[in-house]
Amino acid sequence: MRIDPEQTVARIGIDDPRSLVLFDRFGLDYCCGGTRTLRQACEAAGVDLATLQRELEALSESASTGERDWGAATMTELADHIEHTHHVFVRETFARLAVLVPKVAGHHGAAHPELLQLEKTVRRLAEEMHDHMIREDRVLFPWLRRLDRKSEIHTGPPWSVRRPIDYMMHDHDEVGKMLREIRGLTDNFTPPPGACASFRVMVSLLAELERDTHVHVHKENNILFPAGVRAEAAEMERRGAIQGNTAGVVPGCT
């Protein structure tokens, strides 16, 4: 199948989630930068468009892995999935890094002073992501689940769901900056020659955290959040239609 270079990378990733692995390998931003076309994303990353197109087209012709099509899921299903997989992974990974990073920095900081900055950045990232996930779990995701229940009367804060979504997307941008900083401080997640087992495990965990966060943010920015905005718009249109139909009706008259 021919890959259209004017398609957004988000759309390509939604249509075939296997392409996300390729985007990561080529260094394309498909989560926070998902609205870019494939051509624009390649230009920004300094990637040869024709080469990536060939790999994407070969991937599209190969057998599917049977992965769930999250673009076709309800908001409730996707929010549940994000909480039970990505949020759980993030919390478990930071619990391990909270032990590993100070240990490695303490033992190897003299020879590798960048580890001292790494420790600070990982701590900041953990605080940011934990706070972010709490706000999603307690505020935004319940709101999106209510919008999924179209037969119910929706009550909530007197503002649009777009407001918390904008905050979440801003958080995602900040997380992306910190992940790029961590990538730089670890030489693209490459342990130095002769690194001890703890050093290698730490770097591996950080690399896996980056990969998972890219997919995590893609599912929110490019699938879940736009679905929430559309659902709220449809709900407001439905309310407007109901109000229009009842306008001019005198109570008690038939």
NUDREN-763687 format. One record per residue: residue number from 1; residue in three letters; y, x, z of N, C-alpha, C in turn. Coordinates in Angstrom, 1 decimal. Each point is the difference from the previous one (the first is absolute). Layout:
// NUDREN-763687
   seq   type      n_v      n_u      n_w     ca_v     ca_u     ca_w      c_v      c_u      c_w
   NUM    ALA        Y        X        Z        Y        X        Z        Y        X        Z
...
// end
This chain:
// NUDREN-763687
   seq   type      n_v      n_u      n_w     ca_v     ca_u     ca_w      c_v      c_u      c_w
     1    MET     -1.2      0.8      0.0      1.2     -0.8      0.0      1.2      0.9      0.0
     2    ARG      1.0     -0.3     -0.9      1.2      0.7      0.0      0.9     -0.2      1.2
     3    ILE      0.5      1.0      0.5      1.0     -0.1      1.2      1.4      0.0     -0.5
     4    ASP      0.7     -1.1      0.2      1.4     -0.1     -0.4      0.9      0.9      0.9
     5    PRO      0.7      1.0     -0.6      0.8      0.9      0.8      1.2     -0.7      0.6
     6    GLU      0.3     -1.3     -0.5      1.2     -0.7      0.5     -0.5     -1.0      1.1
     7    GLN     -1.2      0.0      0.4     -0.5     -0.7      1.1      0.4      0.7      1.3
     8    THR      0.2     -0.8      1.1      0.4      0.7      1.2     -1.3      0.6      0.6
     9    VAL      0.2      1.1      0.8     -1.2      0.6      0.6     -0.6     -1.0      1.0
    10    ALA      0.8     -0.8      0.6     -0.5     -1.0      1.0     -1.0     -1.0     -0.7
    11    ARG      0.4     -0.4     -1.2     -0.8     -1.0     -0.7     -1.3      0.7     -0.4
    12    ILE      0.0      1.2     -0.5     -1.2      0.7     -0.4     -0.9      0.2      1.2
    13    GLY      0.6      0.3      1.2     -0.8      0.2      1.2     -0.6     -1.3      0.5
    14    ILE      0.7     -1.1     -0.2     -0.5     -1.4      0.4     -1.2     -0.3     -0.9
    15    ASP      0.2      0.2     -1.3     -1.0     -0.4     -1.0     -1.3      0.8      0.1
    16    ASP      0.1      1.3      0.4     -1.1      0.9      0.2      0.3      0.9      1.2
    17    PRO     -0.5     -0.4      1.2      0.3      0.9      1.1     -0.5      1.4     -0.1
    18    ARG     -1.0      0.2     -0.9     -0.5      1.4     -0.1      1.1      0.9     -0.6
    19    SER      1.0     -0.5     -0.6      1.1      0.8     -0.6      0.8      0.7      1.1
    20    LEU      0.0     -0.6      1.2      0.8      0.6      1.1     -0.5      1.4      0.3
    21    VAL     -1.3      0.2     -0.1     -0.5      1.4      0.3      0.6      1.0     -1.1
    22    LEU      0.1     -0.5     -1.2      0.6      0.9     -1.1      1.4      0.2      0.3
    23    PHE      0.7     -1.1      0.4      1.5      0.2      0.3      0.2      1.0      1.1
    24    ASP     -0.9      0.0      1.1      0.1      0.9      1.0     -0.2      1.4     -0.5
    25    ARG     -1.0      0.2     -0.8     -0.4      1.3     -0.5      1.1      0.6     -0.9
    26    PHE      0.7     -0.9     -0.7      1.1      0.5     -0.9      1.4      0.0      0.7
    27    GLY      0.0     -0.5      1.3      1.2      0.1      0.8      1.0     -1.1     -0.4
    28    LEU     -0.5     -1.1     -0.5      0.9     -1.2     -0.4      0.2     -0.8      1.3
    29    ASP      1.3     -0.5      0.2      0.3     -0.9      1.1     -0.2     -1.4     -0.5
    30    TYR     -1.1     -0.6      0.5     -0.3     -1.4     -0.5      0.2     -1.0      1.1
    31    CYS      0.4      0.4      1.2      0.2     -0.9      1.1      1.4     -0.4      0.2
    32    CYS      0.8      0.9      0.5      1.5     -0.2      0.1      0.6      0.0     -1.4
    33    GLY     -0.5      0.7     -1.0      0.5      0.1     -1.3     -0.8     -0.8     -1.0
    34    GLY     -0.6     -1.1      0.5     -0.9     -0.8     -0.9      0.7     -0.7     -1.1
    35    THR      1.3     -0.2      0.1      0.7     -0.8     -1.0      0.4      0.8     -1.3
    36    ARG     -0.3      1.4      0.1      0.2      0.8     -1.2     -1.0     -0.2     -1.0
    37    THR      0.3      0.1     -1.3     -1.0      0.0     -1.0     -0.8      1.2      0.1
    38    LEU     -1.2      0.0     -0.7     -0.8      1.2      0.0      0.8      1.2     -0.6
    39    ARG      0.7     -0.3     -1.1      0.8      1.0     -0.6      1.0      0.6      0.9
    40    GLN      0.7     -0.8      0.8      1.1      0.4      0.9     -0.7      0.8      1.1
    41    ALA     -1.1     -0.5      0.5     -0.7      0.7      1.2     -0.5      1.4     -0.5
    42    CYS     -0.5      0.1     -1.2     -0.4      1.3     -0.5      1.1      1.0     -0.1
    43    GLU      1.2     -0.5     -0.5      1.1      0.8     -0.2      0.5      0.5      1.4
    44    ALA      0.0     -0.9      1.0      0.5      0.4      1.3     -0.9      1.0      0.7
    45    ALA     -1.4     -0.1     -0.3     -0.9      1.0      0.6     -0.3      1.2     -0.9
    46    GLY      0.6      0.1     -1.2     -0.2      1.1     -0.9     -1.5      0.0     -0.5
    47    VAL     -0.5     -1.2     -0.3     -1.4     -0.1     -0.5      0.0     -0.4     -1.4
    48    ASP     -0.9      0.6     -0.8     -0.1     -0.4     -1.4     -0.6     -1.4     -0.1
    49    LEU      0.8     -0.9     -0.6     -0.3     -1.4     -0.2     -1.3     -0.1     -0.7
    50    ALA     -0.2      0.7     -1.2     -1.2     -0.2     -0.8     -1.2      0.4      0.7
    51    THR      0.0      1.0      0.8     -1.2      0.4      0.8     -0.4     -1.0      1.0
    52    LEU      1.0     -0.6      0.7     -0.3     -1.0      1.0     -0.5     -1.3     -0.7
    53    GLN      0.6     -0.3     -1.1     -0.4     -1.2     -0.7     -1.5      0.1     -0.4
    54    ARG     -0.4      1.2     -0.5     -1.4      0.1     -0.4     -0.9     -0.1      1.2
    55    GLU      0.3      0.5      1.1     -0.8     -0.1      1.2     -0.1     -1.4      0.5
    56    LEU      1.1     -0.7     -0.1      0.1     -1.4      0.5     -0.9     -0.9     -1.0
    57    GLU      0.1      0.3     -1.3     -0.7     -0.8     -1.0     -1.5      0.3      0.2
    58    ALA     -0.4      1.2      0.2     -1.4      0.3      0.3     -0.5     -0.7      1.2
    59    LEU      0.8      0.0      1.0     -0.4     -0.7      1.3     -0.2     -1.5     -0.3
    60    SER      0.9     -0.6     -0.7     -0.1     -1.5     -0.3     -1.2     -0.3     -0.8
    61    GLU     -0.6      0.9     -0.7     -1.2     -0.2     -0.8     -1.2      0.2      0.8
    62    SER      0.1      0.6      1.1     -1.2      0.3      0.8     -0.4     -1.2      0.9
    63    ALA     -1.2      0.0      0.5     -0.4     -1.1      0.8      0.8     -0.2      1.3
    64    SER      0.3     -1.2      0.3      0.8     -0.3      1.2     -0.9      0.2      1.3
    65    THR      0.7      0.4      1.0     -0.6      0.2      1.3     -0.2     -1.3      0.8
    66    GLY      0.5     -1.1     -0.5     -0.1     -1.2      0.7      0.9     -0.2      1.2
    67    GLU      1.1      0.8      0.0      1.0     -0.1      1.1      0.7     -1.3     -0.1
    68    ARG      0.4     -0.5      1.2      0.7     -1.3      0.0      1.3      0.0     -0.7
    69    ASP      0.3     -1.0     -0.8      1.2     -0.2     -0.7      1.0     -0.6      1.0
    70    TRP      0.8      0.9      0.6      1.0     -0.5      1.0      1.1     -0.7     -0.6
    71    GLY      0.3      0.2     -1.3      1.0     -0.8     -0.6     -0.3     -1.4     -0.1
    72    ALA     -1.3     -0.4      0.1     -0.4     -1.4     -0.1     -0.2     -0.6      1.4
    73    ALA      0.1      0.8      1.1     -0.2     -0.5      1.3      1.1     -0.8      0.6
    74    THR     -0.3     -0.8      1.0      1.1     -0.8      0.6      0.8      1.0      0.9
    75    MET      1.2     -0.4      0.5      0.7      0.9      0.9     -0.8      0.2      1.3
    76    THR     -0.6     -1.1      0.4     -0.8      0.1      1.3     -1.1      1.0     -0.1
    77    GLU     -0.7     -0.1     -1.2     -1.1      1.0     -0.2      0.4      1.4      0.0
    78    LEU      1.2      0.2     -0.7      0.5      1.4     -0.2      0.5      0.5      1.3
    79    ALA      0.8     -0.8      0.8      0.5      0.4      1.3     -1.1      0.3      0.9
    80    ASP     -1.1     -0.8      0.0     -1.1      0.3      0.9     -0.7      1.3     -0.4
    81    HIS     -0.1      0.2     -1.3     -0.6      1.3     -0.5      0.8      1.2      0.5
    82    ILE      1.3     -0.1     -0.2      0.9      1.1      0.4     -0.1      0.3      1.5
    83    GLU      0.0     -1.0      0.8     -0.1      0.2      1.4     -1.3      0.6      0.4
    84    HIS     -1.1     -0.5     -0.6     -1.4      0.4      0.5     -0.4      1.3     -0.6
    85    THR      0.6      0.5     -1.1     -0.4      1.2     -0.6      1.1      1.1      0.1
    86    HIS      1.1     -0.2     -0.6      1.1      1.0      0.0      0.6      0.2      1.4
    87    HIS      0.4     -1.1      0.6      0.6      0.2      1.4     -1.0      0.6      1.0
    88    VAL     -1.3     -0.4     -0.1     -1.0      0.7      0.9     -0.1      1.4     -0.4
    89    PHE     -0.1      0.4     -1.3     -0.1      1.4     -0.4      1.2      0.8      0.5
    90    VAL      1.2     -0.5     -0.1      1.2      0.7      0.4      0.0      0.3      1.5
    91    ARG     -0.4     -1.0      0.8      0.0      0.2      1.5     -1.1      1.0      0.4
    92    GLU     -1.1     -0.1     -0.6     -1.1      0.9      0.3      0.3      1.4     -0.4
    93    THR      0.6      0.2     -1.2      0.4      1.3     -0.5      1.0      0.7      0.8
    94    PHE      1.1     -0.8      0.4      1.0      0.6      0.9     -0.5      0.3      1.4
    95    ALA     -1.0     -0.7      0.5     -0.6      0.3      1.2     -0.7      1.4      0.0
    96    ARG     -0.6      0.3     -1.2     -0.7      1.3     -0.2      1.1      1.1     -0.2
    97    LEU      1.0     -0.3     -0.8      1.1      1.0     -0.2      0.8      0.3      1.2
    98    ALA      0.1     -0.9      0.9      0.7      0.2      1.3     -0.6      1.1      0.8
    99    VAL     -1.3      0.2     -0.2     -0.7      1.1      0.7      0.0      1.3     -0.9
   100    LEU     -0.3     -0.2     -1.3     -0.2      1.1     -0.8      1.3      0.8     -0.3
   101    VAL      1.1     -0.7     -0.4      1.2      0.7     -0.4      0.6      0.9      1.1
   102    PRO      0.2     -0.5      1.2      0.5      0.9      1.0     -1.0      1.2      0.3
   103    LYS     -1.3     -0.3     -0.1     -1.0      1.1      0.2      0.2      1.1     -1.0
   104    VAL      0.1     -0.4     -1.3      0.1      1.0     -1.1      1.3      0.7      0.1
   105    ALA      1.1     -0.8      0.3      1.3      0.6      0.1      0.1      1.0      1.1
   106    GLY     -0.7     -0.3      1.1      0.0      0.9      1.2     -0.7      1.3     -0.3
   107    HIS     -1.1     -0.1     -0.7     -0.8      1.2     -0.2      0.5      0.8     -1.2
   108    HIS      0.6     -0.7     -1.0      0.3      0.8     -1.3      1.5      0.0     -0.3
   109    GLY      0.9     -0.6      0.9      1.4     -0.1     -0.2      0.7      1.3     -0.2
   110    ALA     -0.5      1.1      0.7      0.6      1.3     -0.1     -0.1      0.5     -1.4
   111    ALA     -1.2     -0.1     -0.6     -0.3      0.5     -1.4      0.5     -1.0     -1.0
   112    HIS      0.1     -1.3      0.3      0.4     -1.0     -0.9      1.1     -0.9      0.6
   113    PRO      1.2      0.5      0.1      1.1     -0.7      0.7      0.3     -1.4     -0.6
   114    GLU     -0.5     -0.3     -1.3      0.2     -1.3     -0.6     -0.7     -1.1      0.8
   115    LEU     -1.1      0.5      0.8     -0.8     -1.0      0.7      0.9     -0.7      1.2
   116    LEU      1.0      0.7      0.5      0.8     -0.5      1.0      0.8     -1.2     -0.5
   117    GLN      0.5      0.1     -1.3      0.7     -1.1     -0.6     -1.0     -1.1     -0.4
   118    LEU     -1.2      0.4     -0.4     -1.0     -1.0     -0.4     -0.3     -0.9      1.2
   119    GLU     -0.1      0.6      1.2     -0.3     -0.7      1.2      1.1     -1.1      0.2
   120    LYS      1.2      0.4     -0.1      1.1     -1.0      0.2      0.0     -1.1     -1.1
   121    THR     -0.2      0.4     -1.2      0.0     -1.0     -1.1     -1.2     -1.0      0.2
   122    VAL     -1.2      0.5      0.3     -1.1     -0.9      0.2      0.3     -0.9      1.2
   123    ARG      0.6      0.5      1.0      0.3     -0.9      1.2      1.0     -1.1     -0.4
   124    ARG      1.0      0.4     -0.8      1.0     -1.0     -0.5     -0.7     -1.0     -0.9
   125    LEU     -0.9      0.4     -0.9     -0.7     -0.9     -0.9     -0.8     -0.9      0.8
   126    ALA     -0.7      0.4      1.0     -0.9     -0.8      0.8      0.8     -1.1      0.7
   127    GLU      1.2      0.4      0.6      0.8     -1.0      0.6      0.5     -1.1     -1.0
   128    GLU      0.5      0.5     -1.1      0.5     -0.9     -1.0     -1.1     -1.0     -0.5
   129    MET     -1.2      0.5     -0.3     -1.0     -0.8     -0.6     -0.6     -1.0      1.1
   130    HIS     -0.1      0.5      1.2     -0.5     -0.9      1.1      1.0     -1.2      0.2
   131    ASP      1.3      0.3      0.1      1.0     -1.0      0.1      0.0     -1.0     -1.2
   132    HIS     -0.1      0.6     -1.2      0.0     -0.8     -1.2     -1.2     -1.0      0.0
   133    MET     -1.2      0.5      0.4     -1.1     -0.9     -0.1      0.0     -1.1      1.1
   134    ILE      0.6      0.3      1.1      0.2     -1.0      1.0      0.9     -1.2     -0.5
   135    ARG      1.0      0.4     -0.7      0.9     -1.0     -0.6     -0.6     -0.8     -1.1
   136    GLU     -0.9      0.6     -0.7     -0.8     -0.7     -1.0     -1.0     -0.9      0.6
   137    ASP     -0.7      0.5      1.0     -1.1     -0.8      0.6      0.6     -1.2      0.8
   138    ARG      1.1      0.2      0.6      0.6     -1.1      0.9      1.0     -0.9     -0.7
   139    VAL      0.7      0.5     -1.0      1.0     -0.8     -0.6     -0.2     -0.4     -1.5
   140    LEU     -0.1      1.1     -0.9      0.0     -0.3     -1.4     -1.3     -0.6     -0.5
   141    PHE     -1.2      0.6      0.4     -1.2     -0.6     -0.4     -0.3     -1.4      0.4
   142    PRO      0.3     -0.4      1.3     -0.2     -1.4      0.4      0.9     -0.9     -0.9
   143    TRP      1.2      0.5     -0.3      1.0     -0.8     -0.8     -0.7     -0.2     -1.4
   144    LEU     -0.5      1.0     -0.6     -0.7     -0.1     -1.3     -1.2     -0.9      0.0
   145    ARG     -0.7      0.0      1.1     -1.2     -0.9      0.1      0.5     -1.4      0.1
   146    ARG      1.1     -0.3      0.7      0.5     -1.4      0.1      0.4     -0.4     -1.4
   147    LEU      0.7      0.9     -0.8      0.3     -0.4     -1.4     -1.2     -0.3     -0.8
   148    ASP     -1.1      0.6      0.3     -1.3     -0.3     -0.7     -0.5     -1.5      0.3
   149    ARG      0.4     -0.5      1.2     -0.5     -1.3      0.3      1.0     -1.1     -0.5
   150    LYS     -0.1     -0.3     -1.2      1.0     -0.9     -0.7      0.1     -1.4      0.5
   151    SER     -1.1     -0.5      0.7      0.0     -1.3      0.5      0.8     -0.2      1.3
   152    GLU      0.4      1.2      0.7      0.6     -0.1      1.2      1.6      0.1     -0.1
   153    ILE      0.6     -0.5      1.0      1.5      0.1      0.1      0.3      1.4      0.5
   154    HIS      0.8      0.8     -0.8      0.2      1.4      0.4      1.3      0.1      0.9
   155    THR     -0.2      0.5      1.1      1.1      0.3      0.9      0.0      1.4      0.3
   156    GLY      1.2      0.6      0.2      0.1      1.4      0.3      1.4      0.4      0.1
   157    PRO      0.3      1.3      0.0      1.4      0.5      0.1      0.8     -0.6     -1.1
   158    PRO      1.3     -0.2      0.3      0.9     -0.6     -1.0      0.5      0.9     -1.1
   159    TRP     -0.9      0.8     -0.5      0.4      0.9     -1.1     -1.2      0.2     -0.9
   160    SER      0.2      0.6     -1.1     -1.1      0.1     -1.0     -1.0      1.1      0.4
   161    VAL     -1.2     -0.2     -0.5     -1.1      1.0      0.2      0.4      1.3     -0.7
   162    ARG      1.0     -0.1     -0.9      0.4      1.2     -0.7      0.6      1.0      1.0
   163    ARG      0.6     -0.5      1.1      0.7      0.9      0.9     -1.0      1.0      0.7
   164    PRO     -1.1     -0.5      0.6     -1.0      1.0      0.6     -0.7      0.8     -1.1
   165    ILE     -0.2     -0.6     -1.1     -0.6      0.8     -1.1      0.9      1.2     -0.4
   166    ASP      1.3     -0.3     -0.1      0.9      1.1     -0.3     -0.1      1.1      1.0
   167    TYR     -0.1     -0.4      1.3     -0.1      1.0      1.1     -1.3      0.8     -0.2
   168    MET     -1.1     -0.7     -0.3     -1.3      0.7     -0.1      0.1      1.0     -1.2
   169    MET      0.6     -0.4     -1.1      0.0      0.9     -1.1      0.9      1.2      0.2
   170    HIS      1.1     -0.2      0.8      0.8      1.2      0.4     -0.9      0.9      0.9
   171    ASP     -0.7     -0.6      0.9     -1.0      0.9      0.8     -0.9      0.8     -0.9
   172    HIS     -0.5     -0.7     -1.0     -1.0      0.7     -0.9      0.7      1.2     -0.7
   173    ASP      1.3     -0.2     -0.3      0.7      1.2     -0.6      0.1      1.1      0.9
   174    GLU      0.3     -0.3      1.3      0.1      1.1      1.0     -1.4      0.6      0.3
   175    VAL     -1.0     -0.8      0.0     -1.4      0.6      0.1     -0.3      0.9     -1.1
   176    GLY      0.3     -0.4     -1.2     -0.2      0.8     -1.2      0.7      1.4      0.1
   177    LYS      1.2      0.0      0.5      0.7      1.3      0.2     -0.7      0.9      0.9
   178    MET     -0.5     -0.6      1.1     -0.7      0.8      1.0     -1.3      0.5     -0.5
   179    LEU     -0.7     -0.8     -0.8     -1.3      0.5     -0.6      0.3      1.1     -0.9
   180    ARG      1.1     -0.1     -0.8      0.3      1.2     -0.9      0.3      1.2      0.8
   181    GLU      0.7     -0.1      1.1      0.3      1.1      0.8     -1.3      0.6      0.6
   182    ILE     -0.9     -0.8      0.4     -1.3      0.5      0.5     -0.8      0.7     -1.1
   183    ARG      0.1     -0.5     -1.2     -0.7      0.6     -1.1      0.6      1.4     -0.2
   184    GLY      1.3      0.1      0.0      0.6      1.3     -0.2     -0.3      1.0      1.2
   185    LEU      0.0     -0.5      1.2     -0.3      0.9      1.1     -1.4      0.5      0.1
   186    THR     -0.9     -0.7     -0.7     -1.5      0.3      0.0     -0.4      0.7     -1.4
   187    ASP      1.0      0.4     -0.8     -0.3      0.6     -1.3     -0.9     -0.9     -0.8
   188    ASN      0.4     -1.3     -0.1     -0.8     -1.0     -0.8     -1.4     -0.2      0.6
   189    PHE      0.0     -0.1      1.4     -1.2     -0.2      0.7     -1.0      1.1     -0.3
   190    THR      0.4      1.2      0.0     -0.9      1.2     -0.2      0.0      0.8      1.2
   191    PRO     -1.1      0.1      0.8     -0.1      0.9      1.1      0.1      1.4     -0.4
   192    PRO      0.6      0.9      0.8      0.1      1.4     -0.3     -1.3      0.7      0.0
   193    PRO     -0.2      1.1     -0.6     -1.2      0.8      0.0     -0.4      0.3      1.4
   194    GLY     -1.3     -0.2      0.3     -0.5      0.3      1.4      0.3     -1.0      1.0
   195    ALA      0.6     -1.2     -0.4      0.3     -1.0      1.0     -1.2     -0.5      0.8
   196    CYS      0.3     -0.3      1.2     -1.1     -0.5      0.9     -0.4     -1.4     -0.4
   197    ALA     -1.1     -0.5      0.6     -0.5     -1.3     -0.3      1.0     -1.1      0.4
   198    SER      0.7      0.2      1.1      1.0     -1.0      0.4      1.2     -0.1     -1.0
   199    PHE      0.4      1.2     -0.5      1.1      0.0     -1.0     -0.5     -0.7     -1.3
   200    ARG     -1.2      0.2     -0.4     -0.5     -0.6     -1.2     -0.1     -1.5      0.1
   201    VAL     -0.5     -0.4      1.2     -0.1     -1.5      0.3      1.3     -0.6      0.0
   202    MET      1.0      0.6      0.7      1.3     -0.5      0.0      0.6     -0.3     -1.4
   203    VAL     -0.1      1.0     -0.8      0.6     -0.1     -1.4     -0.7     -1.1     -0.7
   204    SER     -1.4      0.0      0.1     -0.7     -1.1     -0.7      0.4     -1.4      0.5
   205    LEU      0.2     -0.1      1.3      0.4     -1.3      0.5      1.4     -0.4     -0.5
   206    LEU      0.9      0.9     -0.1      1.4     -0.2     -0.5     -0.1     -0.4     -1.5
   207    ALA     -0.8      0.6     -0.8     -0.2     -0.3     -1.4     -0.5     -1.4     -0.1
   208    GLU     -1.0     -0.4      0.8     -0.6     -1.3     -0.1      1.0     -1.1      0.5
   209    LEU      0.8      0.4      1.0      1.1     -0.9      0.4      1.0     -0.3     -1.1
   210    GLU      0.4      1.0     -0.8      0.9     -0.2     -1.1     -0.7     -0.9     -1.0
   211    ARG     -1.2      0.3     -0.4     -0.7     -0.8     -1.0     -0.1     -1.5      0.4
   212    ASP     -0.4     -0.2      1.3     -0.2     -1.4      0.4      1.4     -0.7      0.1
   213    THR      1.0      0.7      0.4      1.3     -0.6      0.2      0.6     -0.4     -1.4
   214    HIS     -0.3      0.8     -1.0      0.5     -0.3     -1.4     -0.7     -1.4     -0.4
   215    VAL     -1.3     -0.1      0.2     -0.6     -1.3     -0.4      0.4     -1.1      0.9
   216    HIS      0.2      0.3      1.3      0.5     -1.0      1.0      1.3     -0.6     -0.5
   217    VAL      1.0      0.9     -0.3      1.3     -0.4     -0.3      0.0     -0.7     -1.4
   218    HIS     -0.8      0.5     -0.9     -0.2     -0.7     -1.3     -0.4     -1.5      0.2
   219    LYS     -0.9     -0.2      0.8     -0.5     -1.4      0.2      1.1     -0.9      0.6
   220    GLU      0.8      0.6      0.8      1.1     -0.8      0.6      1.2     -0.1     -0.9
   221    ASN      0.6      1.1     -0.5      1.2      0.0     -0.8     -0.3     -0.7     -1.3
   222    ASN     -1.1      0.2     -0.6     -0.3     -0.5     -1.4     -0.8     -1.3     -0.1
   223    ILE     -0.6     -0.4      1.1     -0.8     -1.2     -0.1      0.4     -1.0      1.1
   224    LEU     -0.2      0.4      1.3      0.3     -1.0      1.1      1.4     -0.4      0.1
   225    PHE      0.9      0.9      0.0      1.5     -0.4      0.2      0.5     -0.8     -1.2
   226    PRO     -0.3      0.3     -1.3      0.5     -0.8     -1.0     -0.6     -1.4      0.0
   227    ALA     -1.3     -0.1      0.5     -0.6     -1.3      0.1      0.7     -0.8      1.1
   228    GLY      0.4      0.6      1.1      0.8     -0.7      1.0      1.3     -0.5     -0.5
   229    VAL      0.7      0.8     -0.7      1.3     -0.5     -0.6     -0.2     -1.2     -0.9
   230    ARG     -1.0      0.1     -0.9     -0.3     -1.1     -0.9     -0.4     -1.3      0.8
   231    ALA     -0.8      0.2      1.0     -0.5     -1.2      0.8      1.2     -0.6      0.7
   232    GLU      0.9      0.8      0.6      1.2     -0.6      0.6      0.9     -0.7     -1.0
   233    ALA      0.1      0.5     -1.2      0.9     -0.6     -1.0     -0.7     -1.4     -0.4
   234    ALA     -1.3      0.0     -0.1     -0.7     -1.2     -0.4      0.2     -1.0      1.1
   235    GLU     -0.1      0.4      1.3      0.1     -0.9      1.1      1.4     -0.6      0.1
   236    MET      1.1      0.8     -0.3      1.3     -0.5      0.0      0.3     -1.0     -1.2
   237    GLU     -0.7      0.3     -1.1      0.1     -0.9     -1.1     -0.6     -1.4      0.3
   238    ARG     -1.2      0.1      0.7     -0.7     -1.2      0.4      0.8     -0.8      1.0
   239    ARG      0.7      0.7      0.9      0.8     -0.7      1.0      1.2     -0.7     -0.7
   240    GLY      0.6      0.7     -0.9      1.1     -0.5     -0.8     -0.4     -1.3     -0.7
   241    ALA     -1.2      0.1     -0.6     -0.5     -1.2     -0.8     -0.2     -1.2      0.9
   242    ILE     -0.5      0.3      1.2     -0.3     -1.1      1.0      1.4     -0.6      0.4
   243    GLN      0.9      0.9      0.3      1.3     -0.5      0.5      0.7     -0.8     -1.1
   244    GLY     -0.2      0.4     -1.3      0.6     -0.7     -1.1     -0.6     -1.3     -0.2
   245    ASN     -1.3     -0.1      0.2     -0.7     -1.3     -0.2      0.4     -1.0      1.1
   246    THR      0.3      0.5      1.2      0.4     -0.9      1.1      1.4     -0.3      0.1
   247    ALA      0.9      0.7     -0.7      1.4     -0.3      0.0      0.3     -1.4     -0.4
   248    GLY      0.8     -0.7      0.7      0.4     -1.3     -0.4     -0.9     -1.1      0.5
   249    VAL     -1.1      0.4      0.6     -0.9     -1.0      0.6      0.5     -0.4      1.3
   250    VAL      0.3     -1.3      0.2      0.5     -0.5      1.3     -1.2     -0.3      0.9
   251    PRO      0.0      0.6      1.3     -1.1     -0.2      0.9     -0.2     -1.5      0.3
   252    GLY     -1.2     -0.4      0.0     -0.4     -1.4      0.2      0.0     -0.9     -1.2
   253    CYS      0.5      0.5     -1.1     -0.1     -0.8     -1.3     -1.2      0.4     -0.7
   254    THR     -0.6     -1.0     -0.8     -1.1      0.3     -0.8      0.3     -0.5     -1.4
// end
